[in-house]
Amino acid sequence: MYDAVVLDNDGVLVGRTPFDTLREAAWDAFVSLGVEDPDLTHVDDVAVGVDPATLTDICERYGMNPREFWRVRDEKASVAQLDAARKGRKTPYEDVDALRYLDAPLGVVSSNQQATVNAVLDHFGLAGRFEVAYGREPSIASLSRKKPSPYYLERALEDLDAETALFVGDNESDVRAADNAGIDSAFVRRPHRRSAELSCQPTYEIDDLHDLVGICGRAPVTLDTGDRV
């Protein structure tokens, strides 16, 4: 049995945010700081997966303060993602209910913004299921702490007082973060990951969150009426 089960958010608990939504938020960040017509390549670079060096280089090209730009970019991205959730473009996966059958404290660790993680979990009524939820703070330093770095994962494990935890994710970076934290991993082959080839080996490969019940949960009780409780 595991002391805790920690899950990624986007692509595991809730659907991923469409890239166009993140691109538009990044574009708005440029415009908010006086850059009316940024190069679309630079917009895409800062929309997803940017590193501190690339961010700094792009900001220097436009005469922007990197810290100020990144703060605005993260705020725009967070607002856009919550708006997508409210409009039904970002929704929880149907198997999230399986988490109530797990015999371990639950946590969330995401490379998304802390504000986004909090707002999305709260919007869908999921926040109360987790004892801890970590995302990035709106700082350049947080970019070096994203998975596969175990930084936020180790903070969650410390809060949960867990030694034999399982981390559940849908990216290779999730598997590597678990390895770097010295814990087991479960790779979820959601539809967008059905054909993904990994260069590292997760402890488990699962089709959905129901499979976690067989790993670290209890079977649901079936009443005479056929209800599951």
JONORUR-V480018 format. One record per pair of residues at least 6 apart in sequence whose C-alpha atoms are under 8 Angstrom apart, sorted by the first residue. I is the first residue (numbers start at 0). J is the second residue. D is the distance in Angstrom with one decimal. If there is no record, write none. Layout:
i={I,I}
j={J,J}
d={D,D}
//
This chain:
i={0,0,1,1,1,1,1,2,2,2,2,2,2,2,3,3,3,3,3,3,3,3,3,3,4,4,4,4,4,4,4,4,5,5,5,5,5,5,5,5,5,6,6,6,6,6,6,6,6,7,7,7,7,7,7,7,7,8,8,8,8,9,9,9,10,10,10,11,11,11,11,11,11,12,12,12,13,13,13,13,14,14,14,14,15,16,16,16,16,18,20,20,21,21,21,21,21,22,22,22,24,24,24,24,24,25,25,25,25,25,25,25,26,26,27,27,28,28,28,28,29,29,29,29,30,31,32,32,34,41,44,45,49,50,50,51,51,51,51,54,55,58,58,58,59,65,66,66,69,69,69,70,70,73,73,74,77,77,77,78,80,80,81,81,81,83,84,84,84,85,90,91,94,94,94,95,97,97,97,97,98,98,98,99,100,100,100,100,100,101,101,101,101,101,102,102,102,103,103,104,104,104,105,105,105,105,106,106,106,106,106,106,107,107,107,107,107,108,108,108,108,108,108,109,109,109,109,110,110,110,110,111,111,112,112,112,112,113,113,113,113,113,114,115,116,116,116,117,117,120,130,131,131,131,132,133,133,133,134,135,135,135,135,144,144,145,146,146,146,146,147,147,147,147,147,147,147,148,148,148,149,149,149,149,152,152,152,153,156,156,162,163,163,164,164,165,165,165,165,165,166,166,166,166,166,166,166,167,167,167,167,167,168,168,168,168,168,169,169,169,169,169,170,171,171,171,173,173,174,174,174,174,174,174,175,177,177,178,183,183,184,184,184,185,185,185,185,185,186,186,186,186,186,187,187,187,187,187,188,188,188,188,189,189,205,212,219,219,220,220,221,221,222}
j={163,215,103,163,164,165,215,103,104,160,161,162,163,164,103,104,105,106,156,159,161,163,164,165,103,104,105,106,164,165,166,167,105,106,107,108,155,164,165,166,167,12,105,106,107,108,166,167,168,107,108,109,166,167,168,169,173,107,108,109,116,15,16,109,168,169,189,92,167,168,169,187,189,91,92,95,89,90,91,92,89,90,91,92,89,80,83,88,89,46,79,80,46,47,76,79,80,42,43,46,46,72,75,76,79,42,43,45,46,72,75,76,37,42,72,75,68,71,72,75,35,37,68,72,36,71,63,68,61,57,53,54,142,142,143,139,140,142,143,65,65,64,65,68,65,139,138,139,137,138,139,137,138,112,137,137,112,114,115,115,89,115,115,118,119,89,90,119,122,122,123,123,207,208,209,208,208,209,211,212,208,209,212,128,212,216,217,218,219,211,212,215,216,217,215,216,217,215,216,129,130,159,128,129,130,131,129,130,131,132,155,159,129,131,132,133,155,132,133,134,151,152,155,116,133,134,135,134,135,145,146,134,135,134,135,136,137,133,134,135,136,137,134,134,132,133,134,126,132,126,159,155,158,159,155,151,152,155,151,141,142,144,145,150,151,151,172,173,175,176,172,173,174,175,176,177,179,175,176,179,176,177,179,180,176,177,180,180,162,164,182,182,183,182,183,177,182,183,184,185,173,174,177,182,183,184,185,173,184,185,186,187,174,184,185,186,187,186,187,188,189,192,186,197,198,199,184,186,184,185,186,199,200,201,199,183,184,184,201,202,201,202,203,201,202,203,204,205,201,202,203,204,205,204,205,206,207,208,204,205,206,207,206,207,211,218,227,228,227,228,227,228,228}
d={7.9,5.9,6.5,5.1,5.1,6.7,6.7,5.9,7.0,7.9,5.1,6.4,5.3,5.4,4.9,4.9,5.8,7.5,7.8,7.0,5.9,7.1,4.8,6.5,6.3,6.3,5.0,6.4,5.7,4.9,6.0,7.5,5.6,4.4,5.3,6.7,8.0,7.3,6.2,4.8,6.2,7.7,7.7,6.2,4.8,6.1,5.6,4.6,6.1,5.7,5.2,5.2,7.7,6.1,5.1,7.6,7.7,6.5,6.9,5.7,7.4,5.0,7.5,7.5,7.7,6.1,7.4,7.5,7.7,6.2,6.4,7.2,7.8,5.7,5.9,6.2,6.8,5.4,3.9,5.5,5.4,5.6,6.1,6.7,6.8,6.7,7.7,7.9,6.4,8.0,6.7,7.5,5.5,7.4,6.0,7.4,7.9,6.5,6.0,5.3,7.6,6.9,5.2,5.2,6.5,5.9,7.7,6.6,5.4,5.7,7.1,7.0,7.5,5.9,7.8,7.2,6.9,5.8,5.0,6.6,7.0,6.9,7.6,8.0,7.6,8.0,7.6,7.3,7.3,6.7,7.9,6.7,7.5,6.1,7.2,6.2,7.7,6.5,7.3,6.9,5.7,6.4,5.6,7.5,7.8,7.9,6.8,6.5,7.1,6.8,6.8,5.5,6.5,7.0,6.1,7.9,6.7,6.6,5.0,7.7,7.7,7.0,6.8,6.7,6.1,5.5,6.1,7.0,7.8,7.8,8.0,7.4,6.9,5.8,6.4,6.6,6.2,5.4,8.0,7.2,7.3,7.9,7.8,8.0,6.3,5.4,5.5,6.9,6.7,7.4,5.9,5.9,3.9,6.2,6.2,4.9,6.6,7.5,7.8,7.3,6.8,7.3,7.0,4.9,5.9,7.3,5.0,5.7,4.9,5.6,6.9,7.9,7.0,6.3,4.4,6.0,7.8,5.9,4.8,6.0,6.5,6.0,7.3,7.4,6.2,4.9,7.4,5.6,6.0,5.3,6.5,5.5,5.9,5.1,4.6,6.2,6.8,6.2,3.9,5.0,5.8,8.0,7.6,7.9,7.4,7.5,6.3,7.4,7.5,4.9,7.5,6.5,7.3,7.5,7.4,6.4,7.9,7.0,7.4,5.7,7.9,8.0,7.5,5.6,7.1,7.5,5.5,6.2,7.6,5.5,4.6,6.1,7.7,5.3,4.1,7.9,7.5,7.9,5.5,7.0,4.9,6.9,5.8,5.4,7.5,7.8,7.3,6.4,7.3,7.5,7.9,6.4,7.8,5.8,6.5,7.9,6.2,4.9,5.4,7.1,7.5,7.8,6.1,7.3,6.3,4.7,6.2,7.4,5.8,4.7,6.1,7.1,7.0,7.6,6.4,5.3,6.0,5.5,5.1,6.7,7.3,7.1,7.3,6.3,7.7,7.3,7.8,8.0,5.7,7.4,7.0,7.3,7.5,5.8,7.3,6.1,5.8,7.7,7.4,5.7,5.3,5.1,6.4,5.9,5.9,4.6,5.6,6.7,6.2,8.0,6.2,4.8,6.1,6.1,5.0,5.7,5.9,7.7,7.1,6.1,5.1,6.9,6.5,6.7,7.7,7.0,6.0,6.0,5.6,5.4,4.8,6.7,7.8}
//
